[in-house]
């Protein structure tokens, strides 16, 4: 549709991402499915109506797979879109949880994921408290499902807080660099004129006396 942006996503795994180093054909069934899941999850948070007649391409490649690649790719895509300045309703974050040996587990690794227990993948918009992704590959009793689901939601909120901390730190670093460049430009301008330079020295002296 021309009145909103088109979101495209391509998911792939490097040949060395797993221990078997098997060469997988591009566009296999699993990659196509995960690409669709990521695209639909990101479409739920991107304000596509603000960018008509445009296209947003998301390319995700897994370099090391240790379980939870779907959630990791969604979190990476969220951070990339936020850094790119793409307008979003909220940061969409994802996390997986499972039930193994009568114990709810958060963020399953490859060994836990391969044990055959049921697992749930959840994606949410933390500030809006809205679920954008819910996948489960096995049946669970309703009381156990609620516990596993709540554990995944708490994991999503923790990831969202971490992403916000990372973005805040990047913003501080950017402002610091900008301030340094700004001061260097002022100093260069002052040095180009002797009278202006003397005024600059007097100003620094006054400031030093006050503090």
Backbone torsions as a table, in degrees:
resi	resn	phi	psi	omega
1	UNK	NA	138.1	-176.7
2	UNK	-77.1	-18.4	-176.2
3	UNK	-85.9	2.8	176.2
4	UNK	-152.5	161.8	-176.1
5	UNK	-72.2	149.1	175.9
6	UNK	-97.5	127.0	-179.2
7	UNK	-104.4	126.3	177.6
8	UNK	-124.1	147.8	-178.0
9	UNK	-141.7	140.3	176.3
10	UNK	-133.0	119.3	-179.4
11	UNK	-107.5	136.6	177.8
12	UNK	-150.6	161.8	178.2
13	UNK	-122.6	134.4	177.4
14	UNK	-66.5	151.4	-178.5
15	UNK	-62.3	-26.5	-178.5
16	UNK	-97.1	10.6	-176.8
17	UNK	-73.0	-23.3	178.2
18	UNK	-120.5	170.6	-176.2
19	UNK	-71.6	-26.1	-175.7
20	UNK	-80.3	-17.2	179.0
21	UNK	51.7	42.2	178.1
22	UNK	-84.1	136.4	178.8
23	UNK	-80.8	116.2	-178.7
24	UNK	-99.1	136.8	178.9
25	UNK	-67.1	144.6	179.7
26	UNK	-67.6	132.5	179.6
27	UNK	82.6	27.8	176.7
28	UNK	-68.6	172.1	-171.1
29	UNK	-62.6	-43.7	-178.0
30	UNK	-66.9	-42.6	179.0
31	UNK	-63.7	-39.4	178.2
32	UNK	-64.2	-41.0	179.4
33	UNK	-64.3	-46.6	-178.9
34	UNK	-67.3	-36.0	176.3
35	UNK	-60.0	-41.3	179.0
36	UNK	-66.6	-41.0	179.7
37	UNK	-63.2	-45.1	179.6
38	UNK	-63.8	-42.9	-179.4
39	UNK	-62.1	-46.5	-179.2
40	UNK	-65.5	-36.4	178.7
41	UNK	-67.4	-41.1	-179.7
42	UNK	-72.5	-33.4	178.1
43	UNK	-62.5	-26.9	-179.2
44	UNK	-71.6	-18.8	-177.5
45	UNK	-112.7	-22.0	-177.8
46	UNK	-79.2	134.6	176.9
47	UNK	-83.3	77.6	-174.1
48	UNK	-66.9	-24.1	-178.0
49	UNK	-71.6	-14.9	177.9
50	UNK	-83.6	-8.0	-177.7
51	UNK	-130.3	66.7	-178.9
52	UNK	-67.8	153.4	178.1
53	UNK	53.9	44.6	178.2
54	UNK	-140.9	171.1	-176.9
55	UNK	-139.2	135.1	178.5
56	UNK	-114.2	116.2	179.9
57	UNK	-102.6	128.6	178.7
58	UNK	-117.8	115.7	178.4
59	UNK	-113.3	122.0	-178.4
60	UNK	-125.3	127.2	176.3
61	UNK	-127.6	126.8	179.6
62	UNK	-85.1	121.7	179.9
63	UNK	-92.2	-29.4	177.1
64	UNK	-145.3	116.0	-176.3
65	UNK	-97.0	124.7	177.1
66	UNK	-142.2	43.4	-178.7
67	UNK	83.9	150.8	176.9
68	UNK	66.9	27.6	-178.2
69	UNK	-65.6	-32.5	179.4
70	UNK	-61.4	-48.8	179.8
71	UNK	-66.6	-40.6	-180.0
72	UNK	-61.5	-39.1	179.9
73	UNK	-67.9	-38.5	178.4
74	UNK	-65.1	-43.0	179.0
75	UNK	-65.2	-39.8	178.4
76	UNK	-66.0	-40.8	178.8
77	UNK	-65.1	-38.2	177.9
78	UNK	-61.6	-46.5	-179.6
79	UNK	-65.0	-39.2	179.9
80	UNK	-65.6	-43.2	179.6
81	UNK	-66.7	-39.3	178.9
82	UNK	-64.3	-43.0	178.8
83	UNK	-67.2	-28.0	179.3
84	UNK	-80.0	-6.5	179.1
85	UNK	81.3	19.8	178.0
86	UNK	-73.3	125.8	-179.2
87	UNK	-66.8	130.2	-178.8
88	UNK	-136.0	153.1	176.8
89	UNK	-66.8	-37.5	179.4
90	UNK	-168.3	167.5	174.1
91	UNK	-74.9	116.7	176.6
92	UNK	-86.8	125.3	-179.1
93	UNK	-124.6	155.2	-175.7
94	UNK	-135.8	151.6	177.6
95	UNK	-156.9	151.8	179.5
96	UNK	-112.0	151.1	175.4
97	UNK	-144.0	157.9	-177.7
98	UNK	-146.3	-179.2	-179.0
99	UNK	-133.0	110.4	-175.2
100	UNK	-137.2	129.6	-179.2
101	UNK	54.0	44.5	177.6
102	UNK	62.2	25.5	-178.9
103	UNK	-133.0	125.7	173.8
104	UNK	-68.9	135.0	-178.4
105	UNK	-124.5	144.4	-180.0
106	UNK	-109.0	138.6	175.6
107	UNK	56.0	69.9	-175.8
108	UNK	-63.5	136.2	172.3
109	UNK	-87.4	-175.1	-174.2
110	UNK	-64.8	-40.9	-179.3
111	UNK	-64.7	-45.7	179.8
112	UNK	-67.5	-37.1	179.9
113	UNK	-69.2	-32.3	-178.6
114	UNK	-84.0	-3.4	-178.6
115	UNK	-72.0	-14.4	176.2
116	UNK	95.3	2.1	178.9
117	UNK	-78.1	162.0	178.3
118	UNK	-68.8	142.7	177.0
119	UNK	-137.7	154.9	-177.1
120	UNK	-126.7	132.1	174.4
121	UNK	-110.2	124.4	-174.3
122	UNK	-124.4	140.6	171.8
123	UNK	-128.7	134.4	-176.3
124	UNK	-137.0	161.5	166.3
125	UNK	-101.6	101.6	-168.7
126	UNK	-58.2	-47.0	-177.1
127	UNK	-67.9	-36.2	-179.9
128	UNK	-85.5	-10.0	-178.3
129	UNK	53.9	48.9	-176.8
130	UNK	-123.1	133.8	178.9
131	UNK	-87.9	125.0	180.0
132	UNK	-109.6	-13.0	-178.9
133	UNK	-148.5	133.4	175.7
134	UNK	-150.3	113.0	178.1
135	UNK	-130.5	137.2	178.7
136	UNK	-141.7	131.4	-173.7
137	UNK	-100.3	3.5	178.5
138	UNK	-154.6	163.4	-179.5
139	UNK	-82.1	146.4	178.5
140	UNK	-137.7	143.7	171.1
141	UNK	-59.0	149.2	-171.8
142	UNK	-60.8	-37.3	-179.2
143	UNK	-69.8	-38.0	177.6
144	UNK	-71.0	-38.1	179.0
145	UNK	-61.3	-40.7	179.5
146	UNK	-62.1	-40.6	178.9
147	UNK	-67.0	-43.5	-179.9
148	UNK	-66.8	-40.1	179.0
149	UNK	-63.9	-44.4	179.9
150	UNK	-65.1	-36.3	177.6
151	UNK	-63.8	-40.8	178.5
152	UNK	-66.5	-38.8	178.8
153	UNK	-64.2	-41.5	176.9
154	UNK	-62.5	-37.5	176.3
155	UNK	-64.6	-39.8	177.6
156	UNK	-62.0	-42.3	179.7
157	UNK	-66.8	-36.2	177.5
158	UNK	-66.0	-39.9	177.5
159	UNK	-64.4	-40.4	179.4
160	UNK	-62.3	-41.8	178.0
161	UNK	-63.9	-39.5	179.5
162	UNK	-66.3	-41.2	178.9
163	UNK	-63.0	-40.5	178.9
164	UNK	-65.0	-38.0	177.2
165	UNK	-64.5	-40.6	178.8
166	UNK	-64.3	-43.8	179.9
167	UNK	-66.5	-37.5	177.7
168	UNK	-65.3	-39.8	178.3
169	UNK	-65.5	-41.4	177.9
170	UNK	-62.9	-36.9	178.5
171	UNK	-65.6	-41.1	178.3
172	UNK	-63.0	-41.8	178.5
173	UNK	-63.7	-39.7	179.0
174	UNK	-64.8	-44.7	179.9
175	UNK	-64.9	-35.9	178.3
176	UNK	-64.1	-45.5	178.6
177	UNK	-64.1	-40.7	179.3
178	UNK	-63.1	-41.3	-179.6
179	UNK	-65.4	-39.2	178.9
180	UNK	-65.1	-42.9	178.5
181	UNK	-65.0	-38.7	179.5
182	UNK	-63.7	-43.8	178.2
183	UNK	-65.8	-38.3	178.3
184	UNK	-64.3	-37.4	178.6
185	UNK	-66.6	-41.1	178.4
186	UNK	-64.1	-43.5	-180.0
187	UNK	-63.0	-40.3	178.5
188	UNK	-64.5	-39.4	178.8
189	UNK	-66.8	-38.6	-179.5
190	UNK	-69.1	-38.9	-179.7
191	UNK	-68.4	-20.7	-179.6
192	UNK	-74.9	-13.7	178.7
193	UNK	-133.2	124.7	-176.5
194	UNK	-65.7	-41.7	-179.4
195	UNK	-65.8	-42.3	179.1
196	UNK	-65.8	-35.7	179.1
197	UNK	-64.8	-40.7	178.4
198	UNK	-63.4	-40.8	177.2
199	UNK	-62.6	-37.8	179.7
200	UNK	-65.3	-40.5	178.3
201	UNK	-65.4	-42.5	178.0
202	UNK	-61.5	-40.2	179.1
203	UNK	-63.7	-43.3	178.1
204	UNK	-63.8	-37.1	178.4
205	UNK	-64.3	-43.5	178.0
206	UNK	-62.4	-41.8	179.4
207	UNK	-63.9	-42.3	179.9
208	UNK	-63.0	-37.2	-179.9
209	UNK	-67.7	-34.8	-178.8
210	UNK	-69.6	-34.7	-176.0
211	UNK	-106.8	NA	NA
